[in-house]
């Protein structure tokens, strides 16, 4: 888990701006910083490292391939990288997954990318051909932004860092979208002319791009045993680490199951003084024989966290509970660099039961109707590009098919961005075992009744939790690290207050 900058053909930029931008992301990688230039100074590669796999300095980045032709900056983890090494017969000098990507690319080119199972954003520069490619994992777990001008480009883990370098201004449409749906439309950022590299996409220096990953309906007959096997395997894969791993535990089902399947001995939970799941988390931890650390936070501390995180990120936060996630990550020990979380279960198994039940039993009545159910503002009008995005995503689909795709394509990447930033702000790496290619591919486009009925949602997970002895988590109402303060009448009012604090800090 790291942060990086790659720049090419920005001769007018002073090197100091790039180095300053890299150091601004020190929180993304406090363990090492390195940068260098190639091609007579026209190419810059810079990296900040949070050392998790092969923590030795031999695995610091930027990294050069053994043949000397390719250079990489990479953020993320590849959980099957040792398997890839064995299958391809790669000869490597380190134990890092970074080198696996690099040597795999030297051998196979872009064909290595679909083989990667994990969370990633990276740029590879070909010194011999003077060209580059970038890629981002299929679900958008790791962030990647790009600014292009003719042949020049800057790619970075944080859009605001690029904005500072090139002087980009806030994008008005993105801010309007943020008011309603808590993030810009996919492919955009909060800044003009700075784009989000879409999940599952390769972009190249010649301006071309292509998808290397997209979901296809599962054709295999559903088996509860297969579902449980895939989830177990995903948790094991996500425990690949050379540093200590802990769990992030609420009182609910998702984190409880992940914790039960994991080898972690220590878990953390967080909440406001009068809005928390401490008792539920404590009960789950006791059942699973895990040590639990409870981290409390006051309303004033939460607001101060919003202010601090907004200044650090340089753009709007997405979700109020980023302040809670940051607080709990700050409480972790220095050697506890990795945590397992429950993100992705609600998208996988129709856990947002109100909107999914509506989608199962209703007909499409337009984007405005959908946004009234999903959105966080009753007064802001949606932008034309948001309406266009929804209509394009909906085309040729039933309402429940569109809703499933919307939560994978729009909602989940937004939540993953919030988890990535809020954890990395405290220099911790969050891992999401429910966001697994094998698991999501197995459950995609399943008949709705496998996942949800008129009483319960996430039915396969509930059955699994029953076997695991998580009766308390099954019976408790989900709140999931809620940041609601109880001072407001509705979620829209609560979010309006949150937005007000953010905009005051940004001064936009």
C-alpha positions in Angstrom: 0.0 0.0 0.0 1.6 3.2 -1.2 1.4 6.4 -3.2 3.1 7.4 -6.4 3.6 10.0 -9.1 4.5 9.4 -12.7 5.1 12.3 -15.0 6.2 12.4 -18.7 7.0 15.3 -21.0 6.2 18.0 -18.5 9.4 19.9 -19.2 7.9 23.1 -18.0 7.4 21.7 -14.6 10.1 22.1 -12.1 11.3 18.9 -10.5 10.7 20.4 -7.1 6.9 20.5 -7.8 6.9 16.7 -8.4 9.0 16.0 -5.3 6.8 18.3 -3.2 3.7 16.4 -4.5 5.3 13.1 -3.6 6.2 14.3 -0.1 2.7 15.6 0.4 1.6 12.0 0.2 4.0 10.9 3.0 1.0 9.5 4.9 0.4 7.0 2.1 3.9 5.6 2.5 5.9 6.5 5.6 8.5 3.7 5.3 10.4 4.8 2.3 10.6 7.5 -0.4 12.4 7.3 -3.6 12.3 9.0 -7.0 14.4 9.3 -10.2 14.3 10.7 -13.7 14.8 8.9 -17.0 15.0 9.9 -20.7 17.1 13.0 -20.1 14.8 14.2 -17.3 11.5 14.1 -19.2 10.2 11.1 -17.3 9.8 11.2 -13.5 8.9 8.3 -11.2 8.3 8.8 -7.5 7.1 6.5 -4.8 6.1 6.5 -1.1 6.1 3.0 0.5 4.1 1.4 3.3 6.2 -1.8 3.6 3.9 -4.8 3.9 5.2 -7.6 1.6 9.0 -8.1 1.8 9.5 -5.0 3.9 13.3 -4.9 3.2 14.6 -1.9 1.2 15.4 -4.2 -1.7 11.7 -4.0 -2.6 11.4 -0.2 -2.4 10.1 1.5 -5.5 10.4 2.8 -8.2 11.7 -0.6 -9.3 13.5 -1.6 -12.5 13.1 -4.9 -14.2 16.1 -7.3 -14.3 16.6 -6.6 -18.0 16.7 -2.9 -17.3 14.0 -2.0 -19.8 10.9 -1.6 -17.6 10.3 0.6 -14.6 7.2 0.5 -12.3 5.5 2.5 -9.6 2.7 0.4 -7.9 0.2 0.8 -5.1 -1.6 -2.3 -3.7 -1.2 -6.0 -3.1 -1.3 -9.0 -5.4 -2.5 -11.9 -3.4 -1.7 -14.6 -6.0 1.8 -13.2 -6.9 3.7 -16.3 -5.7 1.4 -18.6 -7.7 2.1 -16.4 -10.8 5.8 -16.7 -10.2 5.6 -20.5 -10.1 3.3 -20.8 -13.1 5.4 -18.5 -15.3 8.8 -19.6 -14.0 9.7 -16.1 -13.1 13.2 -15.4 -11.7 13.1 -12.7 -9.1 15.5 -11.1 -6.8 13.0 -10.1 -4.1 9.9 -11.5 -2.5 7.7 -8.6 -3.4 4.6 -8.6 -5.5 5.9 -5.5 -7.2 8.7 -7.5 -8.9 6.2 -10.2 -9.9 4.1 -7.7 -11.8 7.3 -6.2 -13.4 8.9 -9.4 -14.5 5.5 -10.8 -15.6 5.1 -7.8 -17.8 8.6 -8.2 -19.2 7.6 -11.7 -20.1 4.0 -11.4 -21.3 3.3 -7.7 -21.7 -0.2 -6.6 -21.0 -1.4 -10.2 -20.8 0.0 -10.4 -17.2 -2.7 -7.9 -16.0 -5.8 -10.1 -16.1 -3.8 -12.7 -14.1 -3.4 -10.4 -11.2 -5.7 -11.1 -8.3 -5.7 -8.3 -5.7 -6.0 -4.6 -5.4 -3.7 -2.5 -7.6 -3.0 0.7 -9.5 0.3 1.0 -11.3 2.3 2.6 -14.1 5.0 0.7 -16.1 7.4 2.7 -18.3 9.2 1.1 -21.2 12.5 2.8 -21.5 13.4 1.2 -24.8 10.2 2.2 -26.6 9.7 5.4 -24.5 6.1 4.6 -23.8 4.0 3.7 -20.7 0.8 1.9 -19.6 -1.2 2.2 -16.5 -3.8 -0.2 -15.0 -6.3 -0.3 -12.1 -7.9 -3.3 -10.4 -11.3 -4.4 -11.6 -13.3 -3.1 -8.7 -11.4 0.2 -8.0 -10.0 -0.7 -4.6 -6.9 1.4 -5.3 -7.2 5.0 -6.6 -5.5 6.3 -9.8 -5.9 9.7 -11.4 -4.5 11.1 -14.7 -4.0 14.5 -16.3 -3.1 14.6 -20.0 -2.1 17.4 -22.3 -1.0 16.4 -25.8 1.8 13.9 -25.2 2.4 15.0 -21.6 0.8 13.2 -18.6 0.8 13.0 -14.9 -0.5 10.0 -13.0 -0.9 9.9 -9.3 -2.6 8.2 -6.4 -4.3 11.5 -5.3 -6.1 13.9 -7.6 -5.4 16.9 -5.4 -1.7 16.4 -5.8 -2.0 16.6 -9.6 -4.2 19.7 -9.2 -1.6 21.5 -7.2 1.1 20.7 -9.7 -0.9 21.8 -12.8 -3.1 24.4 -11.2 -6.4 22.6 -11.9 -9.5 24.2 -10.5 -12.5 22.5 -8.8 -15.0 20.9 -11.2 -18.5 22.4 -10.6 -20.4 19.3 -11.9 -18.4 17.0 -9.6 -19.3 19.2 -6.6 -23.0 19.0 -7.5 -22.8 15.2 -7.9 -21.1 15.0 -4.5 -24.0 16.7 -2.9 -26.4 14.1 -4.2 -24.4 10.8 -4.5 -21.2 11.5 -2.5 -18.8 11.3 -5.4 -18.3 12.4 -9.0 -19.5 10.3 -11.9 -17.0 7.5 -12.6 -14.2 8.6 -14.8 -14.1 12.2 -13.3 -12.5 13.8 -10.3 -13.2 16.9 -8.2 -10.9 18.8 -10.5 -11.2 20.0 -14.1 -9.4 17.9 -16.7 -8.1 15.4 -14.1 -9.7 12.0 -14.7 -10.2 8.9 -12.6 -8.7 5.9 -14.4 -11.7 3.5 -14.5 -11.6 0.2 -12.7 -10.6 -2.8 -14.8 -9.0 -0.5 -17.4 -5.6 -0.1 -19.1 -4.6 3.3 -20.5 -1.6 3.8 -22.7 0.8 6.6 -23.7 -0.6 6.7 -27.2 -4.0 7.7 -25.9 -5.7 4.3 -26.4 -7.4 2.4 -23.6 -9.1 -1.0 -23.1 -11.0 -3.0 -20.5 -9.2 -6.0 -19.2 -11.9 -7.0 -16.7 -15.7 -7.0 -16.6 -18.3 -9.1 -14.9 -20.2 -11.8 -16.7 -23.3 -13.6 -15.4 -22.5 -16.8 -13.4 -23.6 -20.0 -15.2 -22.6 -22.4 -12.5 -25.4 -23.9 -10.3 -25.4 -22.1 -6.9 -24.0 -24.1 -4.0 -23.9 -22.8 -0.4 -20.8 -25.0 0.1 -19.0 -23.4 -2.9 -19.9 -19.9 -1.6 -18.4 -20.7 1.8 -15.3 -22.2 0.2 -14.7 -19.1 -1.9 -15.1 -16.8 1.0 -12.7 -18.9 3.2 -10.2 -18.9 0.3 -10.5 -15.2 -0.1 -9.9 -14.5 3.6 -6.8 -16.7 3.5 -5.5 -14.9 0.4 -6.0 -11.5 2.0 -3.9 -12.5 5.0 -0.7 -12.6 2.9 1.6 -10.3 4.8 5.0 -9.9 6.4 3.6 -7.5 9.1 0.9 -7.8 11.8 -2.7 -8.0 10.7 -5.7 -7.0 12.8 -9.5 -7.0 12.2 -11.9 -4.1 12.1 -15.0 -5.3 13.9 -18.4 -3.8 14.2 -21.3 -5.5 15.9 -22.6 -6.7 12.6 -22.6 -9.7 10.3 -20.0 -8.8 7.6 -17.0 -8.0 9.8 -18.0 -10.8 12.2 -17.8 -13.5 9.5 -14.5 -12.1 8.2 -13.0 -12.1 11.7 -14.3 -15.6 12.4 -12.6 -17.0 9.2 -9.3 -15.1 9.8 -6.3 -15.8 11.9 -6.3 -12.4 13.5 -6.1 -12.3 17.3 -6.8 -8.7 17.8 -9.7 -6.5 16.6 -10.6 -2.9 16.8 -14.0 -1.2 17.0 -14.9 2.5 17.0 -18.0 4.6 17.7 -19.4 7.8 19.0 -20.2 8.1 22.7 -23.9 7.6 22.2 -23.9 5.8 18.8 -21.7 2.7 18.7 -21.7 -1.1 18.5 -19.3 -1.7 21.4 -21.6 -4.2 23.1 -22.2 -6.1 19.9 -18.5 -6.1 18.9 -17.6 -7.3 22.4 -20.0 -10.1 22.2 -18.7 -11.2 18.8 -15.1 -11.0 20.0 -15.9 -13.1 23.0 -17.6 -15.8 20.9 -14.6 -15.9 18.6 -12.0 -15.6 21.4 -10.5 -12.4 19.9 -9.0 -9.5 21.8 -11.0 -6.3 21.3 -9.9 -2.7 21.5 -12.8 -0.2 21.8 -12.0 3.3 20.4 -14.4 6.0 21.5 -14.8 9.4 19.8 -16.8 12.5 20.7 -18.8 14.6 18.3 -16.3 17.4 18.5 -13.4 15.0 17.7 -15.3 13.6 14.7 -15.8 17.1 13.3 -12.1 17.9 13.9 -11.2 14.7 12.1 -13.3 15.8 9.1 -11.4 19.1 9.1 -8.0 17.4 9.3 -8.8 14.8 6.7 -10.2 17.4 4.3 -7.0 19.5 4.5 -4.9 16.3 4.0 -6.8 15.1 1.0 -7.4 18.5 -0.6 -10.8 17.6 -1.8 -14.2 16.6 -0.3 -14.5 13.5 1.8 -17.1 11.1 0.6 -18.7 9.7 3.8 -18.9 11.0 7.3 -17.6 7.8 8.9 -14.2 8.4 7.3 -13.6 10.4 10.6 -14.3 7.2 12.6 -12.2 5.0 10.4 -9.3 7.4 10.7 -9.7 7.5 14.5 -9.6 3.7 14.9 -6.6 3.4 12.5 -4.7 6.0 14.5 -5.3 3.8 17.6 -3.6 0.8 16.1 0.0 -0.1 17.0 2.8 0.9 14.7 3.5 -2.7 13.6 -0.2 -3.3 13.0 -0.1 -2.1 9.4 -2.9 -4.2 7.8 -6.5 -4.7 8.8 -9.3 -6.8 7.4 -12.7 -5.1 6.8 -16.2 -6.2 5.7 -16.7 -3.8 2.7 -18.4 -5.4 -0.3 -20.8 -7.8 1.4 -23.8 -5.6 0.8 -23.1 -5.3 -2.9 -22.3 -9.0 -3.2 -25.5 -10.2 -1.4 -28.0 -7.4 -1.7 -27.5 -6.1 1.8 -29.0 -2.7 1.2 -32.3 -4.4 1.6 -34.6 -1.4 1.2 -33.4 -0.4 -2.3 -32.8 -4.0 -3.5 -36.4 -5.1 -2.5 -37.7 -2.1 -4.3 -35.7 -3.0 -7.4 -36.9 -6.6 -7.3 -40.6 -5.6 -7.2 -40.8 -2.4 -9.2 -40.5 -1.0 -12.7 -38.1 1.7 -13.9 -39.6 5.1 -13.5 -36.6 7.3 -14.5 -33.3 8.4 -13.0 -34.9 11.0 -10.8 -37.0 8.3 -9.1 -33.9 6.2 -8.5 -31.9 9.1 -7.1 -34.7 10.1 -4.8 -34.3 6.6 -3.2 -30.5 6.4 -3.4 -29.3 10.1 -3.1 -28.5 12.3 -0.2 -30.0 15.6 -1.3 -33.7 16.3 -2.0 -33.0 19.8 -3.4 -29.9 19.5 -5.7 -30.7 18.8 -9.3 -28.6 16.0 -10.9 -26.1 17.0 -13.5 -26.7 16.0 -17.1 -23.6 13.7 -17.0 -25.0 11.9 -13.9 -28.3 11.4 -15.6 -26.5 10.2 -18.8 -24.4 7.8 -16.8 -27.5 6.3 -15.2 -29.3 6.0 -18.5 -26.3 4.4 -20.2 -25.8 1.9 -17.3 -29.5 1.0 -17.3 -29.9 0.4 -21.1 -31.2 -3.1 -21.8 -31.5 -4.2 -18.2 -34.2 -4.9 -15.7 -34.4 -2.6 -12.7 -32.7 -5.2 -10.4 -30.0 -5.8 -13.0 -29.3 -2.1 -13.2 -29.3 -1.7 -9.4 -26.8 -4.6 -9.0 -24.6 -3.0 -11.7 -25.0 0.5 -10.2 -23.8 -0.7 -6.8 -20.8 -2.4 -8.3 -19.9 0.3 -10.8 -20.7 3.4 -8.8 -21.4 2.8 -5.1 -18.7 0.2 -4.2 -15.7 2.2 -5.7 -16.9 5.2 -3.7 -16.9 3.2 -0.5 -13.5 1.7 -1.3 -12.1 5.1 -2.0 -13.3 6.3 1.4 -11.8 3.2 3.1 -8.5 3.6 1.3 -8.1 7.2 2.2 -9.3 7.1 5.8 -7.0 4.2 6.6 -4.1 5.4 4.6 -4.4 8.8 6.3 -3.2 6.9 9.4 -0.7 4.9 7.3 -2.7 1.6 7.5 -3.7 -0.8 4.8 -7.3 -1.9 4.6 -8.1 -5.2 2.9 -11.6 -6.3 1.7 -12.0 -10.1 1.3 -15.6 -9.8 0.1 -14.3 -7.9 -2.9 -12.8 -11.0 -4.5 -12.9 -11.7 -8.2 -13.8 -15.4 -7.7 -16.5 -14.6 -5.1 -18.1 -11.8 -7.0 -18.0 -13.6 -10.3 -19.7 -16.6 -8.6 -22.6 -14.5 -7.2 -23.1 -12.1 -10.1 -26.6 -12.2 -11.7 -27.8 -14.9 -9.4 -31.6 -15.2 -9.0 -32.6 -12.6 -6.4 -34.2 -15.2 -4.0 -30.7 -16.7 -3.4 -29.7 -13.4 -1.8 -32.8 -11.7 -0.5 -36.4 -12.4 0.3 -39.2 -10.4 2.0 -37.6 -10.8 5.5 -33.9 -11.2 5.2 -31.0 -10.1 2.9 -27.5 -11.6 2.5 -29.1 -15.1 2.9 -25.9 -17.1 2.1 -23.9 -15.1 4.6 -26.5 -15.6 7.3 -26.5 -19.3 6.8 -22.7 -19.3 7.1 -22.8 -17.1 10.2 -25.2 -19.5 11.8 -22.6 -22.3 11.4 -19.9 -20.0 12.8 -21.9 -19.4 16.0 -22.5 -15.7 15.3 -26.1 -15.6 16.6 -25.7 -12.2 18.1 -24.5 -10.6 14.9 -27.4 -12.3 13.1 -30.0 -10.7 15.4 -28.5 -7.2 15.7 -29.7 -4.3 13.5 -26.9 -3.2 11.2 -25.4 0.3 11.8 -21.8 -0.3 10.7 -19.7 2.4 12.3 -22.4 5.0 12.0 -21.3 8.7 12.2 -24.8 10.0 12.7 -24.9 12.4 15.7 -28.6 12.2 16.5 -28.9 16.0 16.1 -30.7 15.8 12.7 -34.1 14.6 11.5 -32.9 12.8 8.4 -29.9 11.4 6.7 -30.1 14.3 4.2 -29.9 16.8 7.0 -27.0 14.9 8.6 -25.1 14.8 5.3 -25.9 18.5 4.7 -24.1 19.3 8.0 -21.2 17.2 7.0 -20.9 18.9 3.6 -21.0 22.3 5.3 -17.9 21.5 7.4 -16.1 20.2 4.3 -16.8 23.2 2.2 -15.8 25.6 5.0 -12.4 23.9 5.2 -11.8 23.8 1.4 -13.1 27.4 0.9 -14.5 26.4 -2.6 
